Amino acid sequence: MKFIHLLAAAMAISAVSCSERVKVTADYQVVPLPQTITETAGEQAFVLNPDTRIVATDSSMTSNAELLAGYIARMNGFTPEITSDTPGDNYIILNANLDNVNKEAYEINVSSSHIAINGASPAGTFYGIQTIRKSIPGNSGNCDVVFSPATISDAPRFSYRGAHFDSSRHFFDADSIKIFIDMLALHNINHMHWHLTDDQGWRVEINRRPELTRTGSMRAGTIIGHGGPDNNSFDSIPYGGYYTQEQIRDIVDYASRRHITIVPEIDLPGHMQAALASYPELGCTGGPYEVWQRWGISDDVLCAGNDSIYAFIDDVLDEITELFPSEYIHIGGDECPKVRWEKCPKCQARIRQLGLRDNEHGTAEQQLQSHVMRHATEFLTQRGRKVIGWDEILEGGITPDAIVMSWRGTEGGKAAAEAGHDAIMTPSQYLYFDFVQSDDRESEPLGASWGDPVTVELVYSYEPVPENLTPEQAAHIIGVQANLWTEYVPTMRHAQYMELPRLGALAEVQWSNAAKDYPAFLQRLKRLASIYDAEGYNYARHAFETKNEDCANETQTAQ
C-alpha cells in the first residue's frame, strides 16, 4: 500500500512539473550539524533549478564541481552546466581561498542570486558541497529547491575521521569499495582504513611476492556460522579474490577525488597465515600451512628469529608505499600469540642476541614483537610515512612516532596520549559496527558473536577525549574511527546495513563539538535517511522505529 501511495505521489509531481515546476525547501539542519547557521533577513531565497550553473573558479575546483553536478542530477533529475565564467545570477560558485587555519573549514553564503561555497582548501569546499547536498530533501526528484538566505560557517573537530573496512575475511570487488567510499564522503569521513591481509586471505597484489595472491588469496572453504574451537562445519566452497595494483591505484584515485585518504593495513607479525601458506619458510615450524578457513586468532605467525621475514616485510611495505600515498600506514601489531616463539629455537636465539628479558616493558617475547614492529616502522619512516598500530603495540615498548589505535576500550588511547603519542579512538564497545544493533539477535542479520549491541544512540553518546587528560595530552587524540570486520558480512548490502545509519552518529562524534542532543540529532538523521533512500543504500531502522511509528513496519533486511 505504501508503494502505491509513493508511486501516485511521484506521478503527480511528474505531471505537475511538465507545466509548473514543484518546489521543495532545503533544510540546513544536516548531519553533521554545522557550527553556525545564521539566517539572513530581508532577502529573497535562491532557487536551484535546471537553469542553475556551477562555477569552478579554477582547475582545483573542477572535480568538486563535477561531483556537485552529479549529486544534483541524482537528487533532482537535472544536471547543472559547469562553467568557469560567472553568470549574472542563478549559479553556485566554488572557491578555496577561505582564511582559516583549519584546512577543512568552509563557509557558505546563500543569497537570492547565488550560493557561494568557499573552503580553506579544496577539501573544505567539498564539505561545504556535502552540506548543500544534504540540505536537499531526498525525495525531491524533478523539483526546484528553495534555499533560504543564510551564512554557514563550519570546521571539523578532529583531523582524522576514519572508517575501517575489512576485505580479507570476505572479499568485496572494486565497485563495492567505491560504493563504500561514496558512503564515507556523504558523512564527511576523510580516512578509509582498508584491512587487506589476514589469516583468511591476502588481497593486495605484491609483484615481488607473487605467491601471496596466487596462493594466499584463496581458501578452500569457510566455516559455517560463528565458528569457535568446537565448530568444524565448513562449506568446502573455494573462496577468494584480490585487488590488482591497477585496481588499487584506481580506487586510491577515486577516493582522493572525494578527499578521502586510504590507509592500508598490512597486519604483522600475527594474522599472517595466508602469507605463511604462500611462503611456509617464513613460519616457525615451516608448515605446511593453509589459508585459514575459520575465524579467530591463529597461533602461526611470522618467525621473528628468521632473517628472511625482514626482507619479506621490506618487499611488501615497499610496494605498499608505492601504491598508497597516505601519510599513514597501518602495520597491525594486534593478537599475535607467542606460543610458537616460546618454543622456536630461532626466536629464542634472537631474544638472546638482542639481550631481551622479562621486565617492566613486558615479556621477552613481547619485546621481540616490538623488535619486529620497530623494523617495519624504521623502514616506513625512511620513506616519510607514519605508522599506526593497534593498542597492543604499547606492550613491549613502541617507537616515539607510532600512532596508537585504541580498540580494547579507551585505556590504550589514554595511555598513549599521556606518554606523548598520538592516538585514534576506536573502542569496540562503541565503534565496532560488526556488532549487532539490537538485543533481538534473532531478528538481526548475522553479526559478531561477542560484545553488547551497538546502537545509534550509543555511538552518538561516545566522547572521544578521555577525562583527566591535560590540554596538551588531549591534543594527542587526533581522531575517531569505527570498524567493520567482515567475518559475518559477505555482501555489500549487508555491509551497508551494518554501517547505516550508525555512520551518521559517527559523523557527529568526529565532526561536531556541540553539546549532545539525541532527539534533535534523530530528526536530522531521519532527513539523512531520505538521502540513503535516494542513493539506494540499505540501512537499519531501529532508531526510527522507537521514535517514529511510521517506520515501525519497515522490513529489516541485509540480503
LOTORDO-598245 format. One line per 8 residues: number of its first residue (from 0); their letters; for each residue x, y, z of C-alpha. Coordinates in nm, 2 decimals, m for minus. Layout:
# residues N
NUM) a) X Y Z | ...
This chain:
# residues 559
0) mkfihlla) 0.00 0.00 0.00 | 0.28 0.24 0.09 | 0.45 0.17 m0.25 | 0.12 0.26 m0.43 | 0.09 0.59 m0.24 | 0.45 0.68 m0.32 | 0.40 0.59 m0.69 | 0.09 0.80 m0.71
8) aamaisav) 0.27 1.09 m0.55 | 0.56 1.06 m0.79 | 0.33 1.06 m1.09 | 0.15 1.36 m0.96 | 0.48 1.55 m0.92 | 0.59 1.44 m1.27 | 0.26 1.56 m1.42 | 0.27 1.90 m1.25
16) scservkv) 0.64 1.95 m1.34 | 0.56 1.94 m1.71 | 0.38 2.28 m1.69 | 0.47 2.43 m1.35 | 0.77 2.30 m1.16 | 0.71 2.19 m0.80 | 0.93 2.35 m0.53 | 1.07 2.19 m0.22
24) tadyqvvp) 1.26 2.37 0.06 | 1.62 2.30 0.17 | 1.69 2.25 0.54 | 2.04 2.33 0.67 | 1.99 2.11 0.98 | 2.21 1.83 0.84 | 2.44 1.56 0.97 | 2.69 1.65 1.09
32) lpqtitet) 2.54 1.98 1.22 | 2.74 2.29 1.11 | 2.89 2.50 1.38 | 2.70 2.81 1.29 | 2.39 2.88 1.07 | 2.29 3.24 1.05 | 1.97 3.33 0.86 | 1.98 3.65 0.65
40) ageqafvl) 1.67 3.87 0.69 | 1.52 4.08 0.42 | 1.65 3.89 0.12 | 1.47 3.66 m0.13 | 1.56 3.29 m0.15 | 1.79 3.12 m0.40 | 1.61 2.86 m0.62 | 1.81 2.57 m0.76
48) npdtriva) 1.65 2.47 m1.10 | 1.76 2.33 m1.44 | 1.90 2.67 m1.54 | 2.14 2.68 m1.24 | 2.51 2.67 m1.34 | 2.81 2.57 m1.13 | 3.11 2.79 m1.15 | 3.45 2.63 m1.10
56) tdssmtsn) 3.68 2.92 m1.03 | 4.00 2.73 m1.12 | 4.12 2.38 m1.21 | 4.13 2.28 m0.85 | 3.75 2.31 m0.83 | 3.67 2.11 m1.14 | 3.64 1.77 m0.97 | 3.43 1.93 m0.69
64) aellagyi) 3.21 2.09 m0.95 | 3.16 1.76 m1.13 | 3.07 1.58 m0.80 | 2.82 1.85 m0.71 | 2.66 1.83 m1.05 | 2.63 1.45 m1.01 | 2.47 1.48 m0.67 | 2.21 1.73 m0.80
72) armngftp) 2.14 1.50 m1.10 | 2.07 1.20 m0.88 | 1.86 1.40 m0.63 | 1.67 1.63 m0.87 | 1.69 1.48 m1.21 | 1.87 1.76 m1.39 | 2.25 1.82 m1.43 | 2.37 2.18 m1.39
80) eitsdtpg) 2.61 2.31 m1.65 | 2.97 2.36 m1.52 | 3.14 2.68 m1.63 | 3.45 2.89 m1.55 | 3.26 3.22 m1.62 | 3.04 3.37 m1.35 | 2.69 3.44 m1.47 | 2.48 3.74 m1.36
88) dnyiilna) 2.27 3.52 m1.13 | 2.14 3.16 m1.07 | 2.47 2.99 m1.00 | 2.67 2.81 m0.74 | 3.03 2.93 m0.72 | 3.31 2.72 m0.57 | 3.63 2.87 m0.42 | 3.91 2.75 m0.20
96) nldnvnke) 4.06 3.07 m0.05 | 3.89 3.09 0.29 | 4.13 3.23 0.55 | 4.12 2.96 0.82 | 4.40 2.76 1.00 | 4.17 2.45 0.97 | 4.22 2.35 0.61 | 3.89 2.15 0.61
104) ayeinvss) 3.69 2.46 0.72 | 3.43 2.61 0.48 | 3.18 2.89 0.46 | 2.86 2.90 0.26 | 2.68 3.22 0.17 | 2.33 3.19 0.02 | 2.17 3.49 m0.15 | 1.89 3.54 m0.40
112) shiainga) 2.13 3.53 m0.69 | 2.37 3.26 m0.60 | 2.53 3.02 m0.35 | 2.90 3.07 m0.27 | 3.09 2.78 m0.12 | 3.44 2.87 m0.01 | 3.68 2.63 0.16 | 4.01 2.68 0.33
120) spagtfyg) 4.12 2.41 0.08 | 3.95 2.21 m0.19 | 3.86 1.96 0.08 | 3.69 2.23 0.28 | 3.49 2.33 m0.03 | 3.39 1.96 m0.07 | 3.25 1.95 0.28 | 3.05 2.27 0.20
128) iqtirksi) 2.92 2.08 m0.10 | 2.81 1.80 0.12 | 2.62 2.04 0.34 | 2.43 2.18 0.04 | 2.37 1.83 m0.09 | 2.23 1.70 0.24 | 2.01 2.01 0.28 | 1.81 1.90 m0.03
136) pgnsgncd) 1.53 1.66 0.06 | 1.60 1.31 m0.05 | 1.26 1.28 m0.22 | 1.29 1.60 m0.42 | 1.33 1.44 m0.76 | 1.25 1.67 m1.06 | 1.17 1.96 m0.83 | 1.32 2.30 m0.78
144) vvfspati) 1.49 2.35 m0.44 | 1.44 2.67 m0.24 | 1.74 2.78 m0.03 | 1.67 3.04 0.23 | 1.93 3.32 0.26 | 2.19 3.23 0.52 | 2.56 3.22 0.61 | 2.70 2.88 0.73
152) sdaprfsy) 3.05 2.86 0.89 | 3.19 2.52 0.98 | 3.50 2.32 1.05 | 3.57 1.97 1.19 | 3.67 1.89 1.55 | 3.91 1.61 1.45 | 4.16 1.59 1.17 | 4.14 1.21 1.14
160) rgahfdss) 3.79 1.09 1.08 | 3.81 0.73 0.99 | 3.60 0.42 0.89 | 3.76 0.08 0.87 | 3.67 m0.19 0.61 | 3.79 m0.55 0.62 | 3.83 m0.71 0.27 | 4.02 m1.01 0.40
168) rhffdads) 3.76 m1.22 0.57 | 3.52 m1.15 0.28 | 3.63 m1.00 m0.05 | 3.45 m0.70 m0.19 | 3.51 m0.61 m0.56 | 3.64 m0.27 m0.67 | 3.29 m0.14 m0.74 | 3.17 m0.22 m0.39
176) ikifidml) 3.47 m0.05 m0.24 | 3.38 0.26 m0.44 | 3.03 0.25 m0.31 | 3.17 0.24 0.04 | 3.39 0.54 m0.04 | 3.08 0.73 m0.15 | 2.91 0.65 0.17 | 3.21 0.79 0.36
184) alhninhm) 3.20 1.11 0.16 | 2.84 1.16 0.24 | 2.94 1.15 0.61 | 3.24 1.39 0.59 | 3.48 1.10 0.67 | 3.83 1.16 0.54 | 4.02 0.83 0.60 | 3.93 0.48 0.49
192) hwhltddq) 4.13 0.22 0.69 | 4.15 m0.07 0.45 | 4.23 m0.41 0.61 | 4.38 m0.60 0.32 | 4.56 m0.90 0.47 | 4.48 m1.16 0.73 | 4.48 m1.54 0.81 | 4.18 m1.59 0.58
200) gwrveinr) 4.31 m1.42 0.27 | 4.57 m1.19 0.12 | 4.40 m0.93 m0.10 | 4.67 m0.70 m0.25 | 4.90 m0.79 m0.54 | 5.27 m0.77 m0.45 | 5.48 m0.82 m0.76 | 5.79 m0.92 m0.58
208) rpeltrtg) 5.59 m1.19 m0.38 | 5.35 m1.33 m0.64 | 5.25 m1.64 m0.43 | 5.08 m1.40 m0.19 | 4.79 m1.37 m0.43 | 4.85 m1.69 m0.63 | 4.81 m1.90 m0.32 | 4.73 m1.67 m0.03
216) smragtii) 4.42 m1.51 m0.18 | 4.22 m1.83 m0.20 | 4.09 m2.05 0.09 | 3.94 m2.40 0.04 | 3.63 m2.32 0.23 | 3.47 m2.11 0.51 | 3.35 m2.21 0.85 | 2.97 m2.20 0.88
224) ghggpdnn) 2.82 m1.96 1.13 | 3.01 m1.81 1.42 | 3.27 m2.09 1.43 | 3.46 m2.14 1.75 | 3.71 m2.42 1.85 | 3.43 m2.68 1.87 | 3.28 m2.59 1.53 | 3.43 m2.79 1.25
232) sfdsipyg) 3.15 m2.74 0.99 | 3.28 m2.59 0.68 | 3.11 m2.52 0.35 | 3.40 m2.66 0.14 | 3.34 m2.39 m0.13 | 3.67 m2.23 m0.26 | 3.66 m1.86 m0.18 | 3.89 m1.58 m0.28
240) gyytqeqi) 3.98 m1.27 m0.47 | 4.23 m0.99 m0.47 | 4.29 m0.64 m0.60 | 4.54 m0.59 m0.88 | 4.78 m0.30 m0.84 | 4.60 m0.13 m1.13 | 4.27 m0.16 m0.94 | 4.43 m0.03 m0.62
248) rdivdyas) 4.56 0.28 m0.80 | 4.21 0.34 m0.95 | 4.04 0.31 m0.61 | 4.30 0.54 m0.44 | 4.24 0.80 m0.71 | 3.86 0.76 m0.68 | 3.89 0.82 m0.30 | 4.13 1.11 m0.35
256) rrhitivp) 3.88 1.30 m0.57 | 3.64 1.27 m0.27 | 3.91 1.40 m0.04 | 3.94 1.06 0.13 | 4.28 0.91 0.21 | 4.31 0.53 0.21 | 4.52 0.40 0.49 | 4.63 0.04 0.41
264) eidlpghm) 4.68 m0.22 0.68 | 4.93 m0.50 0.65 | 4.88 m0.68 0.98 | 5.21 m0.82 1.12 | 5.36 m1.02 1.27 | 5.04 m1.21 1.36 | 4.74 m1.26 1.14 | 4.98 m1.39 0.87
272) qaalasyp) 4.86 m1.74 0.80 | 4.77 m1.66 0.44 | 5.12 m1.53 0.39 | 5.26 m1.85 0.55 | 5.06 m2.06 0.32 | 5.22 m1.88 0.04 | 5.58 m1.88 0.18 | 5.59 m2.15 0.45
280) elgctggp) 5.96 m2.08 0.52 | 5.85 m1.76 0.70 | 5.69 m1.95 0.98 | 5.85 m2.11 1.29 | 5.75 m2.47 1.20 | 5.80 m2.45 0.83 | 5.44 m2.57 0.77 | 5.26 m2.69 0.59
288) yevwqrwg) 5.01 m2.41 0.63 | 4.67 m2.34 0.47 | 4.48 m2.02 0.42 | 4.27 m2.03 0.73 | 3.90 m2.14 0.69 | 3.79 m2.04 1.04 | 3.77 m1.72 1.23 | 3.97 m1.63 1.54
296) isddvlca) 4.34 m1.60 1.61 | 4.59 m1.84 1.46 | 4.90 m1.94 1.66 | 5.11 m1.94 1.34 | 5.28 m1.61 1.29 | 5.59 m1.48 1.13 | 5.91 m1.63 1.28 | 6.08 m1.33 1.44
304) gndsiyaf) 6.41 m1.52 1.46 | 6.42 m1.58 1.09 | 6.61 m1.32 0.89 | 6.40 m1.38 0.58 | 6.09 m1.23 0.74 | 6.26 m0.89 0.75 | 6.33 m0.90 0.38 | 5.97 m1.01 0.33
312) iddvldei) 5.83 m0.71 0.53 | 6.05 m0.48 0.33 | 5.93 m0.61 0.00 | 5.57 m0.59 0.09 | 5.59 m0.24 0.25 | 5.80 m0.10 m0.03 | 5.52 m0.18 m0.28 | 5.25 m0.07 m0.04
320) telfpsey) 5.41 0.27 m0.02 | 5.42 0.29 m0.40 | 5.05 0.21 m0.42 | 4.92 0.42 m0.14 | 5.04 0.79 m0.10 | 4.88 0.80 0.25 | 5.09 0.97 0.52 | 4.98 0.68 0.75
328) ihiggdec) 5.05 0.31 0.70 | 4.88 0.06 0.95 | 5.10 m0.23 1.04 | 4.87 m0.41 1.29 | 5.05 m0.55 1.59 | 4.74 m0.70 1.75 | 4.66 m1.05 1.86 | 5.00 m1.21 1.80
336) pkvrwekc) 5.02 m1.53 2.01 | 5.37 m1.60 2.13 | 5.33 m1.98 2.17 | 5.54 m2.06 1.86 | 5.81 m1.81 1.96 | 5.84 m1.96 2.31 | 5.94 m2.30 2.16 | 6.12 m2.18 1.84
344) pkcqarir) 6.50 m2.21 1.86 | 6.54 m1.93 1.61 | 6.32 m1.69 1.81 | 6.49 m1.78 2.14 | 6.83 m1.73 1.98 | 6.71 m1.38 1.85 | 6.59 m1.30 2.21 | 6.94 m1.38 2.35
352) qlglrdne) 7.11 m1.19 2.06 | 6.91 m0.88 2.14 | 6.95 m0.92 2.52 | 6.58 m0.92 2.58 | 6.45 m1.02 2.93 | 6.12 m1.01 3.10 | 6.09 m0.66 3.27 | 5.85 m0.37 3.32
360) hgtaeqql) 5.81 m0.33 2.95 | 5.67 m0.69 2.91 | 5.79 m1.04 2.85 | 6.10 m1.11 2.63 | 5.86 m1.24 2.36 | 5.65 m0.92 2.37 | 5.97 m0.72 2.33 | 6.07 m0.94 2.04
368) qshvmrha) 5.74 m0.83 1.88 | 5.84 m0.47 1.94 | 6.17 m0.55 1.76 | 5.97 m0.67 1.45 | 5.74 m0.36 1.47 | 6.04 m0.13 1.51 | 6.20 m0.28 1.19 | 5.88 m0.21 0.99
376) tefltqrg) 5.85 0.14 1.15 | 6.20 0.24 1.06 | 6.15 0.12 0.70 | 5.84 0.33 0.66 | 5.99 0.63 0.84 | 6.27 0.63 0.59 | 6.00 0.67 0.32 | 5.84 0.96 0.50
384) rkvigwde) 5.54 0.77 0.64 | 5.39 0.74 0.99 | 5.30 0.41 1.14 | 4.97 0.33 1.31 | 4.93 0.01 1.52 | 4.66 m0.14 1.73 | 4.69 m0.07 2.10 | 4.89 m0.39 2.17
392) ileggitp) 5.19 m0.21 2.03 | 5.21 m0.04 2.37 | 5.32 m0.38 2.51 | 5.70 m0.42 2.49 | 5.77 m0.06 2.41 | 5.69 0.14 2.10 | 5.88 0.38 1.88 | 5.84 0.76 1.96
400) daivmswr) 5.64 0.85 1.64 | 5.40 0.55 1.64 | 5.03 0.63 1.65 | 4.81 0.41 1.87 | 4.47 0.29 1.75 | 4.28 0.22 2.08 | 4.03 m0.07 2.02 | 4.03 m0.26 2.35
408) gteggkaa) 3.84 0.02 2.53 | 3.97 0.37 2.58 | 4.26 0.30 2.81 | 4.51 0.23 2.53 | 4.44 0.57 2.38 | 4.46 0.74 2.71 | 4.79 0.58 2.80 | 4.93 0.67 2.46
416) aeaghdai) 4.83 1.04 2.50 | 4.98 1.05 2.85 | 5.30 0.92 2.70 | 5.30 1.18 2.43 | 5.19 0.95 2.14 | 4.91 1.05 1.90 | 4.60 0.82 1.93 | 4.29 0.74 1.73
424) mtpsqyly) 4.00 0.62 1.93 | 3.80 0.32 1.81 | 3.68 0.13 2.12 | 3.49 m0.18 2.04 | 3.20 m0.12 2.28 | 3.11 0.20 2.10 | 3.25 0.18 1.75 | 3.26 m0.18 1.62
432) fdfvqsdd) 3.00 m0.19 1.35 | 3.01 m0.57 1.31 | 2.83 m0.58 1.65 | 2.46 m0.62 1.62 | 2.23 m0.32 1.67 | 1.96 m0.47 1.88 | 1.91 m0.71 2.17 | 1.68 m0.91 1.95
440) reseplga) 1.97 m1.10 1.78 | 1.73 m1.35 1.62 | 1.58 m1.07 1.40 | 1.92 m0.93 1.31 | 2.14 m1.03 1.02 | 2.45 m1.22 1.15 | 2.69 m1.01 1.34 | 2.98 m1.06 1.58
448) swgdpvtv) 2.92 m1.32 1.85 | 3.09 m1.12 2.12 | 3.01 m0.77 2.26 | 2.69 m0.60 2.35 | 2.47 m0.44 2.08 | 2.60 m0.11 1.95 | 2.30 0.12 1.89 | 2.29 0.45 1.70
456) elvysyep) 2.23 0.62 2.04 | 2.53 0.45 2.19 | 2.75 0.56 1.91 | 2.62 0.92 1.93 | 2.69 0.93 2.31 | 3.06 0.85 2.27 | 3.30 1.12 2.38 | 3.65 1.05 2.23
464) vpenltpe) 3.87 1.25 2.46 | 3.91 1.06 2.79 | 3.86 1.25 3.12 | 4.15 1.37 3.33 | 4.39 1.45 3.03 | 4.57 1.78 3.03 | 4.50 2.01 2.73 | 4.84 1.91 2.59
472) qaahiigv) 4.76 1.54 2.63 | 4.41 1.58 2.49 | 4.57 1.73 2.17 | 4.72 1.38 2.11 | 4.37 1.24 2.05 | 4.38 1.32 1.68 | 4.08 1.12 1.56 | 3.79 0.88 1.59
480) qanlwtey) 3.72 0.57 1.38 | 3.45 0.29 1.35 | 3.55 m0.06 1.24 | 3.37 m0.31 1.03 | 3.51 m0.66 1.04 | 3.35 m0.89 0.78 | 3.37 m1.24 0.91 | 2.99 m1.25 0.91
488) vptmrhaq) 2.93 m0.98 0.64 | 2.96 m1.14 0.30 | 2.79 m0.88 0.08 | 2.79 m0.50 0.02 | 2.42 m0.48 0.10 | 2.48 m0.65 0.44 | 2.78 m0.41 0.50 | 2.56 m0.11 0.43
496) ymelprlg) 2.30 m0.24 0.68 | 2.58 m0.27 0.95 | 2.72 0.08 0.87 | 2.40 0.28 0.83 | 2.27 0.49 1.00 | 2.54 0.44 1.26 | 2.78 0.63 1.03 | 2.55 0.93 1.08
504) alaevqws) 2.61 0.91 1.46 | 2.98 0.86 1.40 | 3.00 1.17 1.17 | 2.86 1.38 1.45 | 3.11 1.24 1.70 | 3.40 1.30 1.46 | 3.30 1.64 1.33 | 3.09 1.83 1.59
512) naakdypa) 3.19 1.98 1.92 | 2.83 2.07 2.01 | 2.65 1.96 2.33 | 2.47 1.62 2.28 | 2.10 1.64 2.20 | 1.99 1.30 2.08 | 1.63 1.38 2.00 | 1.73 1.67 1.78
520) flqrlkrl) 2.00 1.46 1.62 | 1.74 1.19 1.54 | 1.53 1.43 1.35 | 1.83 1.53 1.14 | 1.92 1.16 1.09 | 1.57 1.09 0.95 | 1.64 1.35 0.68 | 1.97 1.19 0.61
528) asiydaeg) 1.80 0.86 0.57 | 1.60 1.01 0.29 | 1.93 1.05 0.10 | 2.01 0.69 0.18 | 1.68 0.61 0.01 | 1.77 0.83 m0.29 | 2.11 0.66 m0.32 | 1.96 0.31 m0.29
536) ynyarhaf) 2.15 0.23 0.03 | 2.03 m0.05 0.26 | 2.01 0.07 0.62 | 1.88 m0.04 0.96 | 1.57 0.13 1.10 | 1.59 0.06 1.47 | 1.65 0.42 1.57 | 1.35 0.54 1.37
544) etknedca) 1.12 0.26 1.49 | 1.15 0.37 1.85 | 1.08 0.73 1.78 | 0.86 0.73 1.47 | 0.57 0.48 1.44 | 0.55 0.55 1.06 | 0.87 0.34 1.02 | 0.76 0.06 1.25
552) netqtaq) 0.66 m0.18 0.97 | 0.97 m0.13 0.76 | 1.14 m0.46 0.69 | 1.49 m0.52 0.83 | 1.69 m0.68 0.55 | 2.05 m0.73 0.48 | 2.03 m0.97 0.18
